[in-house]
Amino acid sequence: RVLLRSELVAECGTSEQKKLYVERMLNGTWGGTMCLTEPQAGSDVGAAKTTARKNADGTYNIRGTKIFISGGDHDLAGNVIHLVLARIDGAVPGTKGLSLFIVPKLRVAADGSATGSNDVTLGSIEHKMGIRASATCVLNFGESDACVGELVGGIENVGMSQMFKMMNGARIAVGIQGLALASAAYFNALEYAKDRKQGAPMNKWKDPTAPRAAIIEHPDVRRMLLEIKAHVEGIRSLLVKLAMHTDKAHMLSGKDDDQAAYHRGQVELLTPLVKSYGSDQAFRLCAQAIQVYGGAGYCQDYPVEQYTRDSKIFSIYEGTNHIQAMDLVGRKMGQAGGAHFQQFMSDVGAFIDANREHKVYGEAVKQLAAAQEGVMASAMAVLGWSQDPAKMSLIPLSANRFLNMMSELAVGWLLLDAAVIAASVDILVEVAEGARAWWGHLTPDGVMLDIAHQTGPKARGPGTPPRGLPALQLPEKLPSPEIPHYLGWLNYWSAASARALGFPDAARDAELLSRARRTATGGWVVRLTETPLDLDDSVHRDILLRAYARFPEIGGRTLP
């Protein structure tokens, strides 16, 4: 969050503001917040009552109360720099009359030294359902009429447009938060399901003397795990797609303006999907992970109950998910005369046309085509409602559902795209299994159950892949625990793509790039790790069965 605040000042601030604040916020010397919400003005930002009165020296006296301010007051940094939306005396009502101000907790001199209190006081700390490590505060500005702020960039009444320089990045970051917790919940639930023994296997369910089975052997547990896994991989794919568009927009700017505009348009279009779908699904998937544990998951002995509590805020902050849905149907789909939406649908359509008769995934591609037709028909219905005053209220009534439909179309497309690529190079990878699970979820239960029965280390014999995927022939007894194998490969476009996948810092990005090799398609392939495992262990054998098997020209060796 501090990063995004500092980037806003770097883009919109004066040269003096950039010099004084940006570096100190980036290196952690000072913290930062964004102060929008007020007791009477939550999503209705234009109803804000915080005021700004201009002083003779060009600064402003700020007065008002802001609530739900993350990191609003703490002793982890020497100062906290608040970005505050306020209305200058005499400005017009609504959002058009709001300006953005830099308001430090402590006043600062030109050299960055603190010169005393700036009349910013902590009203209270919220007692929350989750994210309890974050100090979410009520802040009072100017109770003693001594709170001074600087106008960002020296320009009045452009606070909302300045704020949105940061807000889109914040919304993408919320989608990444959702992915992170859903992924963590999946891996925790997966490990528990492998370890927890309860009940007899299905083929011996009437035998009370049968050995107890790990719960991952039970079909419904596998169904739950596979549903979480498919959604996590799909949301990750959506984030990487958005990161790729971001990178290409920057790369092509000034070189190919038409293509740069296309990629910028896709970033605009996909941002509400990433934020809303990623956050809604995170809460649902974390709750489903609790279900895998049963009663144990409801207890604090395991982390999934905290993940569930923490993830609920994602659909609320940085713009509620209904705001995202209205942004999609009310603004993003109509941008550039509807070109961005049409280009997205064209991209999906091109994939469908190229793979409709695919020998492995042809039927799933036909389901994707039906889904695309449904989304397009729904978009046309929304357009019709917008032109009929009697039906216009149907738009906000249906916006969330439309966003969900479009998100599932995008995720299903990207999972199938990955699966088709995997099949084309004759490899066996988890992402292909995830795609089959995703599209099985949209078909009758019998198909889903058929897929679920083919998953998990106990459900397949050695060398037996999920249906339709080529078998990786391994001997019953693998030779030696010292034989290295590759846990995976990553299609890697840039540092931004890696960050979207969860790599934590620039040093890790640099390490990955140093190990990258260029592929024929212009992407990057990176060897993530090479680790000896106990190859007699059934779980590790299952990992091997899912690993990439045929990249000798890149990896230097193949799997045994």
C-alpha positions in Angstrom: 0.0 0.0 0.0 2.8 2.4 0.8 4.3 1.6 -2.6 1.1 2.6 -4.4 0.8 5.8 -2.4 4.4 6.8 -3.1 3.9 6.0 -6.8 0.9 8.4 -6.8 3.1 11.2 -5.4 5.8 10.3 -7.9 3.4 10.6 -10.8 1.2 13.6 -9.7 3.3 15.6 -7.2 5.4 18.7 -7.7 9.1 18.3 -8.0 9.4 19.4 -4.3 6.9 16.9 -3.2 8.6 14.1 -5.1 12.0 15.0 -3.6 10.6 15.2 0.0 8.3 12.2 0.1 8.8 9.6 -2.5 12.1 8.0 -1.6 11.4 8.1 2.1 8.1 6.3 1.6 9.6 3.8 -0.8 12.5 2.9 1.6 10.2 2.5 4.6 11.4 5.5 6.5 7.9 6.8 6.3 4.6 5.0 6.0 1.6 6.0 3.9 -2.2 5.8 3.8 -5.1 6.7 1.6 -7.9 8.5 3.4 -11.2 8.4 1.5 -13.9 6.9 3.7 -15.9 8.9 6.2 -18.6 7.9 8.6 -21.4 9.2 6.3 -19.5 8.5 3.0 -18.4 5.0 2.3 -18.7 4.0 -1.3 -20.4 7.4 -1.9 -17.1 9.2 -1.9 -18.7 12.4 -3.3 -20.5 12.9 0.1 -17.2 13.6 1.9 -17.3 16.5 4.4 -13.6 16.9 5.1 -12.7 20.5 4.3 -9.6 22.3 3.1 -9.1 26.1 3.8 -6.3 27.8 1.8 -3.6 29.6 3.7 -1.6 32.6 2.6 1.5 30.4 2.1 -0.3 28.1 -0.4 -0.8 25.3 2.2 -4.3 24.3 3.4 -5.9 23.7 6.8 -7.5 20.3 6.8 -10.4 19.4 9.0 -12.5 16.2 9.1 -12.7 12.6 10.1 -11.7 9.5 8.1 -12.5 5.9 9.0 -11.2 2.4 8.1 -7.7 3.7 7.4 -5.3 0.8 7.1 -2.0 1.5 8.9 -3.4 4.8 10.0 -1.2 5.1 13.1 1.7 2.9 14.2 5.3 3.1 15.4 6.8 1.0 12.6 8.0 4.2 10.7 9.2 7.6 11.8 6.2 9.3 10.2 3.0 8.4 8.4 2.1 10.4 5.2 -1.7 10.5 4.7 -3.2 11.2 1.2 -6.5 12.9 2.1 -9.4 13.7 -0.1 -11.0 17.0 1.0 -13.2 19.7 -0.5 -11.7 23.2 -0.8 -14.0 25.9 0.5 -16.3 27.0 -2.3 -15.7 23.8 -4.5 -18.6 22.2 -6.3 -20.5 19.3 -4.6 -19.8 15.7 -5.5 -16.6 14.0 -6.6 -15.8 16.8 -9.1 -15.1 19.2 -6.2 -12.7 16.9 -4.3 -8.9 17.6 -4.1 -6.1 15.4 -2.9 -3.7 16.6 -0.1 -0.5 15.3 1.4 -1.0 15.4 5.2 1.9 14.1 7.3 1.2 12.8 10.8 4.2 15.0 11.9 5.1 18.2 10.1 8.3 18.0 8.2 11.0 20.5 7.2 12.5 20.7 3.7 15.3 18.3 4.8 12.8 15.7 6.0 13.2 16.3 9.7 10.1 16.3 11.9 9.1 19.7 13.4 6.2 18.7 15.6 2.6 17.4 15.6 0.4 18.1 12.6 -2.9 17.8 14.6 -3.6 14.3 13.2 -5.0 12.2 16.1 -6.1 8.6 16.4 -9.7 8.4 17.3 -9.9 4.6 17.7 -8.7 1.3 16.3 -11.3 -0.9 14.7 -12.0 -4.4 16.1 -12.2 -6.5 13.0 -13.2 -10.0 11.9 -9.8 -10.4 10.2 -6.6 -8.8 9.1 -6.0 -8.1 12.8 -2.3 -7.3 12.3 -3.3 -4.2 10.4 -4.0 -1.1 12.5 -7.3 0.0 10.9 -8.0 3.4 12.3 -10.4 6.3 12.8 -8.3 9.5 12.2 -9.3 13.0 13.1 -7.7 15.8 11.2 -7.6 19.4 12.6 -9.4 19.0 15.8 -7.3 22.0 17.1 -7.5 23.7 13.7 -3.7 23.1 13.2 -3.6 20.4 10.6 -1.7 21.5 7.4 -1.7 19.8 4.1 -0.1 20.3 0.7 -2.2 20.1 -2.5 -0.9 17.2 -4.6 0.6 18.6 -7.8 -0.7 22.1 -6.8 -3.9 21.5 -8.8 -7.3 21.8 -7.3 -10.4 19.7 -7.9 -8.7 16.7 -9.6 -8.5 14.5 -6.5 -10.5 11.7 -7.9 -8.5 11.4 -11.1 -5.3 11.5 -9.1 -6.5 8.9 -6.7 -7.4 6.6 -9.6 -3.7 6.6 -10.7 -3.2 4.5 -7.6 -6.6 2.8 -7.3 -6.3 0.5 -10.4 -3.0 -0.9 -9.0 -4.6 -1.3 -5.6 -7.5 -3.3 -7.1 -5.1 -5.6 -9.0 -3.2 -6.0 -5.7 -6.4 -7.1 -4.0 -6.9 -9.8 -6.6 -3.4 -11.0 -5.9 -4.2 -11.0 -2.2 -7.2 -13.2 -2.9 -5.1 -15.6 -5.0 -2.4 -15.8 -2.3 -4.8 -16.8 0.4 -6.8 -19.2 -1.7 -3.6 -20.9 -2.9 -2.3 -21.1 0.7 -5.7 -22.6 1.8 -5.5 -25.2 -1.0 -2.0 -26.4 -0.2 -2.8 -26.6 3.5 -6.0 -28.5 2.9 -4.2 -30.8 0.4 -1.5 -31.7 3.0 -4.1 -32.3 5.7 -6.1 -34.5 3.3 -3.0 -36.7 2.6 -2.3 -37.1 6.3 -5.7 -37.4 7.9 -7.0 -41.0 8.0 -10.7 -41.6 8.4 -13.1 -44.1 7.0 -12.6 -47.1 4.8 -11.8 -46.9 1.0 -14.9 -46.9 -1.2 -14.3 -50.4 -2.4 -14.2 -51.7 1.2 -16.8 -49.4 2.9 -18.7 -52.3 4.3 -15.6 -53.9 6.0 -15.2 -52.5 9.5 -11.8 -54.2 9.7 -10.4 -52.5 6.6 -7.4 -50.1 7.1 -8.5 -46.5 7.4 -7.9 -44.4 4.3 -6.4 -41.0 3.9 -9.4 -38.7 3.3 -7.9 -37.6 0.0 -8.9 -41.1 -1.2 -12.6 -40.2 -0.7 -14.2 -38.9 -3.9 -15.9 -35.9 -2.4 -12.7 -34.7 -0.8 -11.0 -35.0 -4.1 -13.8 -33.1 -5.7 -13.4 -30.2 -3.2 -9.7 -30.1 -3.6 -9.8 -30.2 -7.3 -12.4 -27.4 -7.5 -10.2 -25.2 -5.3 -7.1 -26.1 -7.4 -8.8 -25.3 -10.7 -10.0 -21.9 -9.5 -6.7 -21.0 -8.0 -4.9 -21.9 -11.2 -7.5 -20.0 -13.3 -7.3 -16.8 -11.2 -3.5 -17.0 -11.4 -3.7 -17.3 -15.2 -6.0 -14.3 -15.3 -3.6 -12.2 -13.2 -0.7 -13.2 -15.5 -2.7 -12.4 -18.5 -3.3 -8.9 -17.1 0.4 -8.5 -16.2 1.3 -9.5 -19.7 -1.0 -6.9 -21.2 0.5 -4.3 -18.8 4.1 -5.2 -19.9 3.3 -5.1 -23.5 1.5 -1.8 -23.2 4.6 -0.3 -21.7 6.9 -2.1 -24.2 5.0 -1.0 -27.3 4.2 2.6 -26.2 5.7 4.9 -28.8 6.6 2.0 -31.1 3.3 0.5 -32.1 0.6 2.7 -30.7 -2.3 0.6 -32.0 -1.1 -2.5 -30.2 -0.2 -0.5 -27.1 -3.7 0.8 -27.0 -5.1 -2.7 -27.4 -3.1 -3.9 -24.4 -4.0 -0.9 -22.3 -7.6 -1.5 -23.1 -7.4 -5.1 -22.0 -5.8 -4.0 -18.7 -8.7 -1.6 -18.2 -11.3 -4.3 -19.0 -9.7 -7.1 -16.9 -9.0 -5.1 -13.8 -12.5 -5.3 -12.3 -12.6 -9.0 -13.1 -9.3 -9.6 -11.3 -10.4 -7.6 -8.2 -13.9 -8.8 -7.9 -13.7 -12.4 -9.0 -10.4 -13.0 -7.3 -11.7 -11.7 -4.0 -15.1 -13.3 -4.1 -13.6 -16.7 -5.0 -10.9 -16.3 -2.3 -13.5 -16.2 0.5 -15.5 -19.0 -1.0 -12.5 -21.3 -1.6 -11.0 -20.6 1.8 -14.3 -21.7 3.3 -14.3 -24.8 1.2 -10.8 -25.6 2.5 -12.3 -25.5 6.0 -14.8 -28.1 4.7 -12.0 -30.4 3.7 -10.6 -30.3 7.2 -14.1 -30.8 8.8 -14.4 -29.6 12.4 -10.6 -29.3 12.7 -10.6 -26.5 10.1 -13.0 -24.5 12.2 -10.4 -24.3 14.9 -7.4 -22.1 15.3 -5.1 -25.0 15.3 -5.0 -24.8 11.5 -4.6 -21.7 9.4 -7.6 -22.0 7.1 -10.1 -20.3 9.5 -7.8 -17.2 9.6 -7.5 -17.2 5.8 -11.3 -17.2 5.6 -11.7 -14.3 8.1 -8.9 -12.3 6.4 -10.2 -12.8 2.9 -13.7 -11.4 3.5 -12.4 -7.8 3.4 -11.1 -8.3 -0.1 -14.6 -7.9 -1.7 -15.2 -4.7 0.4 -12.1 -2.5 0.3 -10.6 -0.7 -2.6 -14.1 -0.4 -4.1 -16.7 -2.9 -3.2 -17.3 -5.7 -5.8 -20.6 -4.2 -6.8 -18.6 -1.0 -7.7 -16.3 -3.2 -9.8 -19.3 -4.7 -11.5 -20.9 -1.3 -12.3 -17.5 -0.1 -13.4 -17.4 -3.0 -15.9 -20.8 -2.7 -17.3 -21.1 1.1 -17.0 -17.7 2.2 -18.1 -15.2 -0.5 -19.2 -17.4 -2.3 -21.7 -18.2 0.9 -23.4 -14.7 2.4 -23.6 -13.4 3.1 -27.0 -16.9 2.6 -28.5 -16.9 -1.0 -27.0 -13.7 -1.9 -28.8 -11.9 -3.3 -25.6 -14.8 -5.7 -24.9 -15.1 -6.7 -28.6 -11.3 -7.4 -28.7 -11.5 -9.6 -25.6 -14.4 -11.6 -27.2 -12.4 -11.8 -30.4 -9.4 -13.2 -28.6 -11.6 -15.9 -27.0 -13.2 -16.6 -30.4 -9.9 -17.0 -32.1 -8.9 -19.7 -29.6 -12.3 -21.4 -30.1 -11.9 -21.4 -33.9 -8.4 -22.8 -33.7 -9.2 -25.6 -31.2 -12.8 -26.6 -31.7 -11.7 -30.0 -33.1 -8.9 -30.6 -30.7 -8.5 -34.4 -30.2 -8.3 -34.1 -26.4 -10.1 -30.8 -25.4 -12.5 -30.4 -28.4 -15.6 -31.0 -26.3 -14.5 -28.5 -23.6 -13.7 -25.9 -26.3 -17.3 -26.3 -27.5 -18.5 -25.6 -24.0 -16.3 -22.5 -24.0 -18.0 -21.5 -27.3 -21.4 -21.9 -25.7 -20.2 -19.8 -22.7 -18.9 -17.1 -25.0 -22.3 -16.9 -26.8 -24.1 -16.6 -23.4 -21.8 -13.7 -22.3 -22.3 -11.9 -25.6 -26.1 -12.3 -25.4 -26.0 -11.0 -21.8 -23.9 -8.0 -22.9 -26.4 -7.2 -25.6 -29.2 -7.4 -23.0 -27.4 -5.0 -20.8 -26.9 -2.6 -23.7 -30.7 -2.8 -24.4 -31.6 -2.0 -20.8 -29.3 1.0 -20.9 -31.4 2.5 -23.7 -34.8 1.9 -21.9 -35.4 4.0 -18.8 -38.0 1.5 -17.6 -35.5 -1.3 -17.5 -32.3 0.6 -16.5 -32.6 -0.6 -12.9 -32.0 -4.1 -14.2 -28.4 -3.1 -14.9 -27.2 -2.8 -11.2 -29.5 -5.7 -10.3 -27.6 -7.9 -12.8 -24.1 -6.4 -12.9 -22.5 -8.7 -10.3 -23.8 -11.8 -12.1 -22.6 -10.5 -15.4 -19.1 -9.8 -14.0 -19.0 -13.3 -12.6 -20.1 -14.8 -16.0 -17.4 -12.9 -17.8 -14.8 -13.9 -15.3 -15.6 -17.5 -15.6 -15.4 -17.3 -19.4 -12.0 -15.7 -19.1 -10.7 -18.2 -16.6 -12.1 -21.2 -18.5 -10.5 -19.9 -21.7 -7.1 -19.4 -20.1 -7.1 -22.8 -18.4 -8.0 -24.5 -21.7 -5.3 -22.4 -23.5 -2.7 -23.8 -21.1 -4.0 -27.3 -21.4 -3.9 -27.2 -25.2 -0.3 -25.9 -25.1 0.6 -28.7 -22.7 -1.0 -31.4 -24.9 0.8 -29.9 -28.0 4.2 -30.6 -26.6 3.3 -34.0 -25.2 3.8 -33.1 -21.6 1.9 -34.0 -18.5 1.3 -31.0 -16.2 -1.0 -30.1 -13.4 -2.5 -27.2 -15.3 -3.9 -29.5 -17.8 -5.6 -31.5 -15.1 -6.9 -28.2 -13.6 -8.5 -27.3 -17.0 -10.3 -30.6 -17.2 -11.6 -30.1 -13.7 -12.8 -26.6 -14.5 -14.7 -27.7 -17.5 -16.0 -30.8 -15.8 -17.4 -28.6 -13.1 -19.6 -27.0 -15.8 -20.9 -30.3 -17.1 -23.2 -32.9 -15.5 -22.1 -34.4 -12.2 -21.2 -37.7 -13.8 -18.5 -36.1 -15.9 -17.1 -34.3 -12.8 -17.1 -37.5 -10.8 -15.4 -39.3 -13.6 -12.6 -36.7 -13.6 -12.4 -36.7 -9.8 -11.9 -40.4 -9.7 -8.8 -40.0 -11.9 -7.1 -37.5 -9.5 -4.9 -37.9 -6.4 -1.9 -40.2 -5.9 -4.0 -43.2 -4.9 -6.4 -42.9 -7.8 -3.9 -43.7 -10.7 -1.4 -46.4 -11.2 2.2 -45.6 -12.1 2.4 -43.9 -15.5 -1.4 -43.3 -15.8 -2.3 -39.7 -16.5 -5.7 -38.0 -16.3 -7.9 -39.0 -19.2 -6.8 -37.8 -22.6 -3.3 -36.9 -21.5 -0.2 -38.8 -22.8 1.2 -41.3 -20.3 4.7 -40.7 -18.9 6.2 -44.1 -18.7 8.1 -44.6 -15.5 9.3 -48.0 -14.2 7.6 -49.4 -11.1 10.8 -48.9 -9.2 12.6 -45.7 -9.9 16.4 -46.0 -9.8 17.9 -43.6 -7.3 16.8 -40.8 -4.9 19.8 -38.8 -6.2 18.3 -38.4 -9.7 17.2 -34.8 -10.0 13.9 -33.8 -11.5 12.3 -30.5 -12.4 9.4 -29.5 -10.3 8.1 -27.2 -12.9 8.6 -24.5 -15.5 7.2 -21.0 -15.8 6.1 -19.1 -18.8 7.7 -15.8 -17.8 7.1 -12.5 -19.6 8.6 -10.0 -17.1 9.2 -9.0 -13.6 5.6 -7.8 -13.3 4.3 -11.3 -14.4 6.5 -12.9 -11.8 5.2 -10.6 -9.1 1.7 -11.5 -10.1 2.6 -15.2 -9.6 3.9 -14.4 -6.1 7.6 -14.1 -6.4 8.3 -11.7 -3.5 11.0 -9.2 -4.5 13.3 -7.8 -7.1 16.2 -10.1 -6.1 14.1 -13.1 -6.8 13.0 -11.6 -10.1 16.6 -11.0 -11.0 17.6 -14.6 -10.1 14.8 -16.0 -12.3 15.8 -13.8 -15.2 19.4 -14.8 -14.9 18.3 -18.5 -15.4 15.8 -17.7 -18.2 16.1 -18.9 -21.7 14.3 -17.5 -24.7 11.8 -19.8 -26.4 10.8 -19.9 -30.1 7.5 -18.2 -29.3 9.2 -15.2 -27.8 8.3 -16.0 -24.2 10.7 -16.9 -21.4 11.1 -20.3 -19.8 12.7 -20.5 -16.4 13.8 -23.5 -14.4 12.4 -23.0 -11.0 14.1 -25.6 -9.0 15.9 -29.0 -9.2 15.7 -31.1 -6.1 16.4 -34.7 -5.2 13.3 -36.4 -3.8 12.6 -39.8 -2.3 11.4 -41.4 -5.6 10.0 -44.5 -3.8 7.5 -42.2 -2.0 4.0 -42.4 -3.6 3.4 -38.6 -3.3 6.7 -37.8 -4.9 5.9 -40.3 -7.7 2.7 -38.4 -8.2 4.6 -35.2 -8.5 6.9 -36.8 -11.1 3.9 -38.0 -13.1 2.7 -34.3 -13.3 6.1 -32.8 -14.0 7.3 -31.6 -17.4 8.9 -34.5 -19.2 10.2 -33.4 -22.6 12.3 -30.2 -22.6 15.8 -31.6 -23.3 16.7 -28.6 -25.5 16.0 -26.2 -22.5 16.7 -28.2 -19.3 19.7 -30.1 -20.5 18.2 -33.4 -19.4 14.8 -35.2 -19.3 13.1 -37.0 -16.5 14.1 -40.7 -16.1 
